[in-house]
Amino acid sequence: MEYAMTARTGASFAEASTRIREALKAQGFGVLTEIDVQATLREKLGEQMEEYVILGACNPPLAHRALSADRAIGLLLPCNVVVRGAGDHTVVQALDPRAIAAVSGHPELTDIAEDAAARIQAALDTLPAVT
């Protein structure tokens, strides 16, 4: 199973970061965590890499439904969304919630994961495509 939902955009890293946050919010997700991977690797290891941030996104009603079905699903939450520079464009990827449901082995999570995946795809679809 593919585990990433991907959009490639001509938007700058900063613009893509702002736009995906707004689009996620419009779909009921909040960003709970943010990890600046580029800054962390530079600071801790002296390594250089492209702009790269991991956003931990959560839709509280969907998370509540998932946790009600399987308390251990919290190990796989929140939904991670990566924004990273890729040369002349920006890549935005989200962990496909259907992969999370598949890993859990709980069939009652399937509908929740489908709902979450549709919302994430709608957020990704708001990004201007690479031209």
N, C-alpha and C positions, 0 to 999 in steps of 0.2 A: 504494500500500500504506500502510495506517495504520502509524505507527511508534511509537505510545505504547500502553501497557497502563495503564489508569487505574482507580483506586479513589477514591471520595469517602467520607469517614468523618466521623462526628460527634465523633470523638476530637479532643482538643486537639492542637496542633502537637507539643508535647513528647511526649504519649502516643503519637501516631501514629509519631513518629520512633523511639521506643523499641520499639514493637510491630513495625514493619517490619524493624528490625535483627534482632530475635529471630526473626521469621518467616523472614527470609532465611537466618539461621544454621541454622535447622531444615531448610532446603532445601539446605544445603551451601555457601552463599555466605558469604564474609567481606567486610566493608567495608574496602577498602584505602585509600580516600581519602574526605575529606569537605571540601566547599567550602561555607562559610557565605556565600552570595551576599548576603544582607541586610547582614551586617557588612562585607563587602568593599566593596560599593557605597557604604555610608555612610562608611567610612574613606577610600576612595580618591577618591570623587566628591562626597561630601556629599549623596548621594541617599537618599531614604527609600523603602522598599518593604516588602511583607509578609514574614513569616518565610519563608525559602526556603533550603533546603539541597540540595546535590547529593551523593549518596553513590555512590562507585565500587565496585560489588559484583562479586565474582569467585568462581566455583565452580572451584577448581583442576583437578579431573578434566576438566570440560567445556572449560576454557581450554586444557588440555594437548592434548585431542583436536582442538580447533579449530586450534591452532598447528601441530600435526602435519600437518594437512590443508593449511594455508595460513599460512606464516610472516608474511605481511603483515597477517593478520587482527588482529594486535596493535594496529594503527592504530585499530581500532574497539572495542577492549576497554579497560577493563572495561565491564560493563553499568551504565549510569547509572540511578540511581533518584532522583527528585526528590520532596521533601516540601515542600509550600508551604501557607501559610495562604490561605484563600479565604472571607473573611467569617466566617460562623458555622460553617464546617466546614473540614476539611483535605483537600487533594488529594495523593494519592501516585501518581506515574506512573513507569513504567519503560520504558526503550527496549526495544522488542520485538526479541528476538534474531533473529526471522525476517527482520526488515528488514536486520539486519547481514548475514545469509546472502545475502539477495537482492542487496545492494550488492556483495558479494564476487564474485558470479558463479561460485562454486565449489559445484556440486551436492552434493558430499560433506559440506558444512556443514549441509545441510538437517536431517538427523536430530539433529545436535548442537543446532541452534537450536530444534527442536521440543521437545527435552528441557529445555533452558534455559527456554523460554517456559512450559512446563507448571509448572516449579518456581517461576518468578516469579509466575505466576497463582495458584498455591497460597498463596504468601506474601501476595499482595494480598488474597486471599479471607479471610484471618484478621482483617482490619480490620473493625471494626463499621461497618455501612453508615450513611449519613446517614438520620435518621428525620424 
